[in-house]
Amino acid sequence: SFRVLLREIQSQDPRGTVVLYPVIHARWETPELQAIELRPQSTSAIFDSVAKERPRFWVIVGVRRNGIGGDSDGRKLAWLQGRCALSRRVAKPRIDYEEYQSLLFDCPGSGHGASPR
């Protein structure tokens, strides 16, 4: 489901920055985008760092029933929901208990060239 979201980013922001895990999805599907890896052990501080350097960036996260992988304290999701716009949600229908979905967040930054929204 990352493919659909990566192509959406590329259509709106052809040379944009995307934060996701694993980064190979972006490097394979959309090599024009600048991809930054959001490792499971990364903290929400990665978003602050990217926001300082970029005027705008995108984040794709995979969500399961228990939340975002590597986000047991909920800080990554809280950061994204507090500062970014949920642009799209992609999920496939399931008949079992598990839940798999991908979320695309459009995040404003304060880096060079940032413009107010």
N, C-alpha and C positions, 0 to 999 in steps of 0.2 A: 504493500500500500504506500510505501515511500515514493515510488515512481510517480504517482499522480501528484503528490505534493511537491516533489522536486520540479516537475514540469510546470506546475503552477507558479512556483517561485521564478523559474526561468522566464516565463512569459511576462511577469510583472516587473522583474528586476534582473535583467539578463546577466549582469556581472556581480550579482549580490553575494552576500555572505550568509551561509547557512550553518547552524550548529546542530549536530545530530550524532547518533551512535547506532551502528558503526559508520564511520566516515566513508567507507568504501562505497556505500550506496550512492553518495553524491559524486564521488570521483568517477564512478563508472557511468552513471546515468546522465549527469550534467557537469562535465569537466570544466565548463566555463564559470561555474559558481565557485566562490572561495569557500571551501568546506573546513570547518573546525570540529574536532571530535569532542563530543560530550561523553566522557568516560563515566561508567557507573560510580567510580570513586570521586568524580569531580563534585565540587560544592557549587552552590548557587553563585559564588563569587566569579565563576567563569562568565556569567552573563554580564556582571558589572564591568569586567575587563573588556569584553567585546563591545559593550555599549560606549565605553570611553573612546574606543578607537574607530567606531563606525557610525555613520549617520543613521543607518537603518540595518537591521539584520533579522534573520528568520530563524526559528527554532522548530525542529521536528522532534517530537517525543512519542515513543511507543508506550501505550498504557494497557495494563492488564487489570484484572479485578482488584488487585492490591495496590494499584497506582503505577507511577513511573518507576521503571527499574533503577535501582541505585538512589532512590529518594525516600528512604524509610521515614525520615522526619518530616517530609512534605515541604521542605523549604524551596526546592526547585520549582515545584508546581505553584507554590504561593508567589514566588518571584514572578513567574510568567503570567499568572492571572492578575497580579497587581500592576504590572507595567506594560503588558503587551496585549494586543488584540488577538483573540482566537479567530483565525482566518478561515480555517476549515477543519472538519473532523471526518475521517474516513474509517469505516468499520464494515466488516463483513458479517452477515447474519450467522449466528451460532445456535446450535441446538443443545449444547452442553452447558455446564455451569461457568466455564471460563469466558473471559471477555478479552478481545484484542481490538485495539483501535489505535490510530495514529492521529496526532493533533498537530496542526500547523499554527504557529504563533508569529505574528508580524510585530517586531519590536522596534521602538524608536531608540536611537542612540544619541550621544552628544558629541561624537567624533567630528572630524573635519568635514565641513559641508552639511552638517545637520541642519535641518529646517524644522520649525515648529509644526506640529500637526493641528 
